[in-house]
Amino acid sequence: MTFLVQESVRMGTPIIGVSFNYRLSGFGFLHGRAVNESGIANLGLYDQRKALFWVQENIAAFGGDPCRVTISGESSGGISVGHHFLSFGGRDDGLFSGGIAQSGGPLTPSALISLDQQDVFYERVLNKTKCTRASDTIGCLRAIPTETLKLAFQGVSFYPVIDGAMIEGLPSVALRQGRFVKRPLLTGSNTNEGTAFSIPAGIKVDNTTDFDAFAAAFDTGNELSEETMRELATMYIQDLSSKETQTELGTVSPSPGQSYGSLWGRATLYLGDSMFHAGRRYATEMWRAHGVSSYSYRFDTVPNGIDPKVLGATHFQEIGFVFRNFDGVGYTTNPLTSNSTRLLHKYHDLAVLMSRMWISFAVTKSPNSHKVANFNPIWPVYNAAAKNMVFRLDGTHVEDDTWRKKEIGLIIDAFEQYQI
């Protein structure tokens, strides 16, 4: 955050960076029927909202403007940003004037798991804490020491859930109906989002049966119909030509090795689309449909230390650039360095451009007041023309947001099956 604030000062448009803590894991996102009935679901989101109220009450004392607060997050943070736009039926309490959601947003399949799956995870916690037989399982958990709970929460997935208040219902329906805070949004995703999640799964993909197993490994209890799965398998495994696949994978190999299978690359395209790209595209379409400005991007750069053939421009890799982290603070391997002076300058130039565009959006709600000399492309509002800004080392440019239109369109049509 410090580097971003310093860059804003250099631009002559200083910002104040505010970060805050909130409850994570089961402390903030425990779920299940018992949790929902007790009214304690989504505590992590409530913590965030309380922090936003604090900012409204106190930021002026630090020289800030409470009317110009931009909320920002990446991955789970991006999902949180999306939920704050939708919270309480889209009620605008004046907590923010705009939002930045990177690789996450109001529409992310993993963010709203089925009630049955919630109970499965809840039972795992109860089993680990010996609270299964308690007449009041919530009360039993509250009596457990914190360190014991931390151990019990390990290996269990926790997500925001529909609670009828903070999250009233399906985000896709809320967006379609215009029940969200009507403020500008800057949002986007990375070309190879799916690879980072595919590797830990360790599933070899050589045929449609493997593809089904691959897709099932990432479902959250909201199963797609057999008909939809057949269509998706046909589109990603059969219909995409080898040329299209390689083009859309960028530097990633369609099959990095025998252990991945011959169709692994295609499967990662599906995963990235279902988890990130489809939701991003639909959200920007809904902002446009309801007359609110949004700016969409695709990050297409492989940082230093990332295997271009296996991971490519994958999840999280834009962070070093957005925060202008030239020295790689917090990284084991500096993502913005190179033995090549030419490549080093390109990394740094892209980081300056991206960080300044993010600052510009925070200050003006447009990314185009970045003051970067000799950069001429205008980042267009996402309107009927549907454009993305593509951040690439060999030339940042604007593209039509039409890639994999048929495939992503099918995923969007199936949002209610995904329960998002």
Secondary structure, DSSP 8 states (H G I E B T S, - for coil): -HHHHHHHHHHT------------HHHHH--SHHHHHHT-TTHHHHHHHHHHHHHHHHGGGGT--GGG-EEEEETHHHHHHHHHHHHHHH---S--SEEEEES--S--GGGS--HHHHHHHHHHHHHHHT-TT-SSHHHHHHTS-HHHHHHHHTT--------SSSS-S-HHHHHHTT-S----EEEEEETBHHHHHHHHHT---SSHHHHHHHHHTT--S----HHHHHHHHIIIIIIS-HHHHHHHHTTS-S-SSTTT-TTHHHHHHHHHIIIIIHHHHHHHHHHHHTT--EEEEEE----TTS-TTTTSSBTTTTHHHHTT-TT-TT-SS-TT--SSHHHHHHHHHHHHHHHHHHHHHHHHS-TT----TT---------TT-EEEEE-TT--EEEETTTTHHHHHHHHHTHHHHT-
